[in-house]
Amino acid sequence: MMTKQELTYRQLLTLRDGARVLLRLLKPDDRQSLIDLYAPISPEDQRYLRDDVSDPETVARWVDDLDYARVLPLVALVGERIVGNATLHLHRGPARHRGEVRIFLAKDFRRRGLGTRMLQTLIELARRRSLYMLEAQIVSDQSHVIRAFKNLGFELKCTFDDYFMLPDGDLRDVAHLILRLRAAEEEF
Ligand SMILES: CC(C)(COP(=O)(O)OP(=O)(O)OC[C@H]1O[C@@H](n2cnc3c(N)ncnc32)[C@H](O)[C@@H]1OP(=O)(O)O)[C@@H](O)C(=O)NCCC(=O)NCCS
């Protein structure tokens, strides 16, 4: 269940270089801005993503099918422009204590500390939901992305060999990272 606190969540950040960025949940009105975030994606970035985000229909569906009980999407805005999208994917039944995180930033907003701040916010939202752990799956080639997650406390739990097929059919290993938010014994 969404709390009012989550629905109205807003955080104004000042990045290391002085840029001002607003973090809040994605809303139905953000349809075009989210399409615009992904449209200029480079072929290199696209190779490592699960969805074909250069297709506006794919991105539009995320907004049209907004369901905060399934996916909590946090966006970063500079004025009207969305410069980042970080999502917390929630599960049901035996996986209801876990969340999966994914993140994508506009190229000109990388290496400025924004990814770290957005992931910290998702971690905080996950804690408020009393989740036990967060997971991330990252293609092993992407050592800088893995480093960014490890800096936040994520640990490499295992690597799946040949788990990700690139558009050209090449196979890559996938790193499975976990961040524990609470221990099982905290229940008692
Ligand atoms: C991965 C991503 C979210 C990182 O966000 P970011 O804002 O660029 O990262 P930060 O500036 O917060 O940097 C955090 C740390 O990550 C590491 N890092 C991030 N990008 C790096 C790069 N290109 N080269 C080397 N290290 C890098 C560094 O250790 C960095 O810390 P430092 O700046 O103090 O050295 C961003 O690059 C991105 O959106 N990439 C494309 C999509 C993607 O790969 N998503 C991950 C799939 S879940």
The ligand as a Gaussian input file, in Angstrom:
#p B3LYP/6-31G(d) Opt

LIG

0 1
 C       25.390000       3.412000     -13.545000
 C       24.963000       4.852000     -13.323000
 C       23.570000       4.878000     -12.717000
 C       25.956000       5.496000     -12.311000
 O       25.461000       6.754000     -11.921000
 P       26.419000       8.016000     -11.819000
 O       25.634000       9.174000     -11.334000
 O       27.162000       8.163000     -13.094000
 O       27.413000       7.529000     -10.674000
 P       28.043000       8.455000      -9.544000
 O       28.504000       9.754000     -10.134000
 O       27.131000       8.515000      -8.388000
 O       29.342000       7.613000      -9.210000
 C       29.378000       6.584000      -8.230000
 C       30.637000       5.771000      -8.395000
 O       30.462000       4.838000      -9.473000
 C       31.691000       4.635000     -10.137000
 N       31.505000       5.046000     -11.532000
 C       30.343000       5.455000     -12.088000
 N       30.513000       5.685000     -13.412000
 C       31.806000       5.420000     -13.679000
 C       32.604000       5.441000     -14.857000
 N       32.092000       5.811000     -16.048000
 N       33.904000       5.095000     -14.786000
 C       34.448000       4.747000     -13.611000
 N       33.745000       4.700000     -12.435000
 C       32.445000       5.034000     -12.469000
 C       32.737000       5.455000      -9.403000
 O       33.294000       4.643000      -8.391000
 C       31.880000       6.531000      -8.796000
 O       32.406000       7.138000      -7.654000
 P       33.390000       8.413000      -7.827000
 O       32.709000       9.368000      -8.777000
 O       33.511000       8.931000      -6.426000
 O       34.657000       7.875000      -8.407000
 C       24.974000       5.670000     -14.641000
 O       26.288000       5.625000     -15.175000
 C       24.010000       5.133000     -15.709000
 O       22.863000       5.527000     -15.729000
 N       24.494000       4.251000     -16.620000
 C       23.682000       3.692000     -17.714000
 C       22.621000       2.713000     -17.264000
 C       23.154000       1.585000     -16.439000
 O       24.224000       1.046000     -16.707000
 N       22.387000       1.236000     -15.407000
 C       22.723000       0.185000     -14.478000
 C       21.865000      -1.027000     -14.667000
 S       20.946000      -1.374000     -13.181000

